[in-house]
């Protein structure tokens, strides 16, 4: 069932390596949320879903920081605790 006001065109995913973990138990520089190329609700996965936008990819870390980074540089970020 679809709920009014709930969008399915979200382009962000949860890093599967952060799923189910307390933010106090993961490194502050771990990517927790990241921008994808595909639309969907409740996406989770890893670098394979990472957007390849040349204008920059949005990533959010466990410490609350959010940045726009080059897709190639995003691959070099911390994805595993």
VMD Tcl script that draws the C-alpha trace (Angstrom):
set ca {
  {0.00 0.00 0.00}
  {1.15 3.51 -0.71}
  {0.85 6.14 1.94}
  {0.03 9.73 0.96}
  {3.04 11.97 1.37}
  {5.58 9.13 1.35}
  {7.84 9.55 -1.63}
  {9.54 6.71 -3.45}
  {11.88 8.94 -5.43}
  {14.52 9.05 -2.71}
  {18.04 8.79 -4.10}
  {19.82 7.95 -0.86}
  {20.81 4.62 0.62}
  {22.02 3.33 3.97}
  {25.49 1.80 4.00}
  {24.75 -1.86 4.75}
  {27.88 -1.93 6.95}
  {26.24 0.65 9.26}
  {22.83 -1.03 9.35}
  {21.74 -2.19 12.78}
  {24.76 -0.67 14.52}
  {24.70 2.01 17.18}
  {26.43 5.20 16.07}
  {28.54 4.95 19.21}
  {29.94 1.62 17.97}
  {31.13 2.73 14.55}
  {33.98 5.03 13.52}
  {32.99 8.69 13.10}
  {34.37 8.76 9.55}
  {32.26 5.82 8.34}
  {29.89 6.61 5.46}
  {26.36 5.99 6.79}
  {24.16 7.47 4.04}
  {25.05 8.15 0.42}
  {23.54 9.30 -2.84}
  {22.58 6.69 -5.44}
  {21.65 6.83 -9.13}
  {18.44 4.84 -8.63}
  {15.20 5.94 -7.03}
  {13.70 3.86 -4.28}
  {12.57 3.67 -0.69}
  {14.67 2.03 2.04}
  {17.69 1.33 -0.15}
  {20.74 -0.22 1.45}
  {24.01 -1.47 0.05}
  {27.53 -0.31 -0.55}
  {29.72 1.40 -3.08}
  {28.07 -0.50 -5.94}
  {25.02 1.79 -5.52}
  {27.04 5.02 -5.31}
  {26.02 7.72 -7.77}
  {28.51 8.63 -10.45}
  {27.44 12.27 -10.84}
  {30.44 14.32 -11.93}
  {29.02 17.36 -10.12}
  {29.54 15.54 -6.81}
  {27.99 12.83 -4.68}
  {26.38 13.52 -1.30}
  {27.65 11.38 1.58}
  {26.88 11.58 5.30}
  {29.15 10.24 8.02}
  {28.52 8.74 11.46}
  {29.74 11.96 13.11}
  {26.99 13.97 11.39}
  {29.10 15.57 8.67}
  {27.69 15.67 5.16}
  {29.79 16.45 2.09}
  {29.65 16.60 -1.67}
  {32.60 14.65 -3.03}
  {33.86 13.51 -6.40}
  {32.59 9.96 -7.14}
  {36.16 8.66 -7.47}
  {37.09 10.18 -4.09}
  {33.90 8.76 -2.55}
  {35.17 5.26 -3.35}
  {38.20 5.98 -1.14}
  {36.13 6.92 1.94}
  {35.60 4.55 4.86}
  {32.80 2.12 3.98}
  {33.58 -0.67 6.46}
  {33.93 -0.14 10.25}
}
mol new
graphics top color blue
foreach p $ca { graphics top sphere $p radius 0.5 }
foreach p [lrange $ca 0 end-1] q [lrange $ca 1 end] { graphics top cylinder $p $q radius 0.2 }
display resetview
